[in-house]
Structure formats: structure tokens, C-alpha cells
Amino acid sequence: MIGYIKGTVEELTPDRLLLENNGIGYEIFVPASLLDAGIRQGQELKVYTYLNVREDALQLFGFRSREELQIYRLLLGISGIGPKAAIGILSAMSVDTLRFAVLSDDAAAIAKAPGIGKKTAQKLILELKDKFRLEDAFEQKFSAGQPESAALNGADASSDAVQALVALGYSGTEALQAVRKVDGAADMDTEAVLKAALKYLF
């Protein structure tokens, strides 16, 4: 119904912002990650929105990217996760961190989000695992400023290294953080990335 709103930030509170567009102020609930990005009052901002319709209210939820909005919609499709719980998950972790937590069965990491218990976290993993690809988490990281072929090779090697670390018992988050610390990963094969990443885990 409302794909996005572009306007001026009039007010900021811990869980929402007021965005003015053509004389109308839209109150939009947003994840903490958006507010933590250094948004200031008076700033021009484009927010992708989801309209939640309730019997007693209409609520707008806003996100900085289409990808984040897409993940939010996926979360809403899971039984037991409502609009506020879904925004709580995206406040507690980034899209990449959530993707790795799901792919590595890290229910404990997801359960740290407000209002999400371990049982709901396990259900989330079960329902989203086939919708996420590990390669997606590396796509933007390795494509910036590199030729496409090098980006893909680096992403493949890094992706395989993360999977190997998870198989060794590390959480998806730990594995991702270690692999991201490896300099020159885009030009390395999987074994080299894995060996370099392991140094950051001991």
C-alpha cells in the first residue's frame, strides 16, 4: 500500500521516528539499527515501509533497505512472531547476523532478541532455513570495489570457510566475524581462508 516514504526527520525516540512529507507527519516504528546509523533531526530520509492493520490502529514499520523489509515480512510469516517481535529481532541483530544464525542453527543467538524464547527461535530457524543462502551474506561485502569474478570466487571461498567453521562447532556469528577479519580473502582458496580465520578463534 505504501512502498516507501521520503521526507524530513522531525522527531526521534528509541523505537520510532516522525517523518514529515508534504505537511504530513508519519509515525514509523523502526529497528534500533536504523537509529544507530547516526540519523539526525532535520535529515532527509527514505524509509521502506510495512503497514500493519489492526482493529484499533494502523501502524507503520520502516526500514533502510528493501532487503531488510523483505526479511521483516518473512519473520511475520512465522507463527508466534508479530510486528513488534519481528522488529525486535532486527533491532537485536543485522540481516547478515540473522541469516548466519539461521543457517548455523544458532537458536541461542536469536533468542537474545526481546520477546523471543528458545522455542520460537527454533521454529524461526526451521521455517527460514530453506529461504536463506550463505552466499548472500557475502555478496555485498566482497563485490564492493572488486571485479565480479574475483568477488564471486572470494565469496565462495569465504562461504565454504564459514560452513567449515560451523561444522567444527563455532557459532555462525563467530565464524562470520573470523572470516571477515581475513585480509585478502577474495584472492584466497577455501583452505587458506579457513587457516587464516582459525587464528582469530584461538
Secondary structure in CASP SS format (residue, H / E / C, confidence):
PFRMAT SS
TARGET T0000
AUTHOR 0000-0000-0000
METHOD secondary structure of the structure
MODEL  1
M C 1.00
I C 1.00
G C 1.00
Y E 1.00
I E 1.00
K E 1.00
G E 1.00
T E 1.00
V E 1.00
E E 1.00
E E 1.00
L E 1.00
T E 1.00
P C 1.00
D C 1.00
R E 1.00
L E 1.00
L E 1.00
L E 1.00
E E 1.00
N E 1.00
N C 1.00
G C 1.00
I E 1.00
G E 1.00
Y E 1.00
E E 1.00
I E 1.00
F E 1.00
V C 1.00
P C 1.00
A H 1.00
S H 1.00
L H 1.00
L H 1.00
D C 1.00
A C 1.00
G C 1.00
I C 1.00
R C 1.00
Q C 1.00
G C 1.00
Q C 1.00
E E 1.00
L E 1.00
K E 1.00
V E 1.00
Y E 1.00
T E 1.00
Y E 1.00
L E 1.00
N E 1.00
V E 1.00
R C 1.00
E C 1.00
D C 1.00
A C 1.00
L E 1.00
Q E 1.00
L E 1.00
F E 1.00
G E 1.00
F E 1.00
R C 1.00
S C 1.00
R H 1.00
E H 1.00
E H 1.00
L H 1.00
Q H 1.00
I H 1.00
Y H 1.00
R H 1.00
L H 1.00
L H 1.00
L H 1.00
G C 1.00
I C 1.00
S C 1.00
G C 1.00
I C 1.00
G C 1.00
P H 1.00
K H 1.00
A H 1.00
A H 1.00
I H 1.00
G H 1.00
I H 1.00
L H 1.00
S H 1.00
A H 1.00
M C 1.00
S C 1.00
V H 1.00
D H 1.00
T H 1.00
L H 1.00
R H 1.00
F H 1.00
A H 1.00
V H 1.00
L H 1.00
S C 1.00
D C 1.00
D C 1.00
A H 1.00
A H 1.00
A H 1.00
I H 1.00
A C 1.00
K C 1.00
A C 1.00
P C 1.00
G C 1.00
I C 1.00
G C 1.00
K H 1.00
K H 1.00
T H 1.00
A H 1.00
Q H 1.00
K H 1.00
L H 1.00
I H 1.00
L H 1.00
E H 1.00
L H 1.00
K H 1.00
D H 1.00
K H 1.00
F C 1.00
R C 1.00
L H 1.00
E H 1.00
D H 1.00
A H 1.00
F H 1.00
E H 1.00
Q H 1.00
K H 1.00
F H 1.00
S H 1.00
A C 1.00
G C 1.00
Q C 1.00
P C 1.00
E H 1.00
S H 1.00
A H 1.00
A H 1.00
L H 1.00
N H 1.00
G H 1.00
A H 1.00
D H 1.00
A H 1.00
S H 1.00
S H 1.00
D H 1.00
A H 1.00
V H 1.00
Q H 1.00
A H 1.00
L H 1.00
V H 1.00
A H 1.00
L C 1.00
G C 1.00
Y C 1.00
S C 1.00
G H 1.00
T H 1.00
E H 1.00
A H 1.00
L H 1.00
Q H 1.00
A H 1.00
V H 1.00
R H 1.00
K C 1.00
V C 1.00
D C 1.00
G C 1.00
A H 1.00
A H 1.00
D H 1.00
M C 1.00
D C 1.00
T H 1.00
E H 1.00
A H 1.00
V H 1.00
L H 1.00
K H 1.00
A H 1.00
A H 1.00
L H 1.00
K H 1.00
Y C 1.00
L C 1.00
F C 1.00
END
